[in-house]
Amino acid sequence: MFYIEHCANSKAVTIFIHGGNKMMIEETKRSIQDALCVARNVIRNNSFAYGSGAAEISCSIAVEAAADLVATTLWDGCILIFSSGSTRC
């Protein structure tokens, strides 16, 4: 990866994509397009909707917090294992 910076009056950016095959290049192009659209929408609207597993992570955090309140060691361990399983990929 390389950067060219400090260009006078630059209003355009070129992104070079290199990949092992055409499918990887096309998928990278779609991912970059999605990221640019998200950035544009946040700049326009200054708000965004959570996604990409945010609900699962919130539930996992709540279950882990509840495990701290449980007095029984066996249940505490079970709840912690359950909560950590929801955050693993």
C-alpha positions as CSV (number, residue, x, y, z in Angstrom):
1,M,0.0,0.0,0.0
2,F,1.3,3.4,-0.8
3,Y,0.1,7.0,-0.2
4,I,0.6,10.1,-2.3
5,E,-0.1,13.1,-0.1
6,H,0.2,16.9,-0.1
7,C,-1.0,17.4,-3.7
8,A,-2.0,20.9,-4.5
9,N,-5.7,21.4,-5.3
10,S,-6.5,17.7,-5.3
11,K,-10.2,16.9,-5.4
12,A,-10.0,13.3,-6.6
13,V,-8.7,10.0,-5.2
14,T,-7.7,6.8,-7.1
15,I,-7.8,3.5,-5.3
16,F,-5.7,0.7,-6.9
17,I,-7.0,-2.8,-6.2
18,H,-4.8,-5.9,-6.8
19,G,-6.1,-9.3,-6.1
20,G,-5.5,-13.0,-6.7
21,N,-8.5,-13.4,-9.0
22,K,-11.4,-11.4,-10.5
23,M,-13.8,-12.5,-7.8
24,M,-11.6,-11.1,-5.1
25,I,-11.2,-7.8,-7.0
26,E,-15.0,-7.5,-7.5
27,E,-15.7,-8.2,-3.9
28,T,-13.2,-5.6,-2.8
29,K,-14.8,-3.1,-5.1
30,R,-18.2,-3.8,-3.6
31,S,-16.8,-3.5,-0.1
32,I,-15.1,-0.2,-0.9
33,Q,-18.3,1.1,-2.5
34,D,-20.3,0.2,0.6
35,A,-17.8,1.9,2.9
36,L,-17.8,5.0,0.8
37,C,-21.6,5.1,0.9
38,V,-21.6,4.7,4.7
39,A,-19.1,7.6,5.0
40,R,-21.2,9.8,2.7
41,N,-24.4,9.0,4.6
42,V,-22.8,9.8,8.0
43,I,-21.5,13.1,6.6
44,R,-24.9,14.0,5.1
45,N,-27.1,12.9,8.0
46,N,-24.7,12.7,11.0
47,S,-26.5,9.5,12.2
48,F,-26.3,5.8,11.6
49,A,-28.1,2.6,12.5
50,Y,-26.2,-0.2,14.3
51,G,-25.8,-3.5,12.6
52,S,-23.3,-6.2,11.9
53,G,-23.9,-8.1,15.1
54,A,-24.5,-5.1,17.4
55,A,-27.6,-6.8,18.9
56,E,-25.7,-10.0,19.7
57,I,-22.8,-8.1,21.3
58,S,-25.2,-6.1,23.4
59,C,-27.0,-9.3,24.6
60,S,-23.6,-10.9,25.4
61,I,-22.5,-7.9,27.5
62,A,-25.8,-8.0,29.4
63,V,-25.5,-11.8,30.0
64,E,-21.9,-11.4,31.2
65,A,-23.0,-8.6,33.6
66,A,-25.8,-10.8,34.9
67,A,-23.2,-13.6,35.6
68,D,-21.5,-11.3,38.1
69,L,-24.7,-11.1,40.1
70,V,-25.2,-14.9,40.4
71,A,-24.0,-16.4,43.6
72,T,-23.6,-20.0,42.6
73,T,-20.2,-20.8,41.1
74,L,-21.6,-23.4,38.7
75,W,-24.2,-21.1,37.3
76,D,-21.8,-18.3,37.1
77,G,-19.4,-20.4,35.0
78,C,-22.2,-21.6,32.7
79,I,-23.4,-18.0,32.1
80,L,-19.9,-16.8,31.4
81,I,-19.3,-19.6,28.9
82,F,-22.6,-18.8,27.3
83,S,-21.9,-15.1,27.0
84,S,-18.4,-15.6,25.6
85,G,-19.7,-18.0,23.0
86,S,-21.9,-15.3,21.5
87,T,-18.9,-13.0,20.9
88,R,-16.6,-15.5,19.2
89,C,-16.3,-15.7,15.5
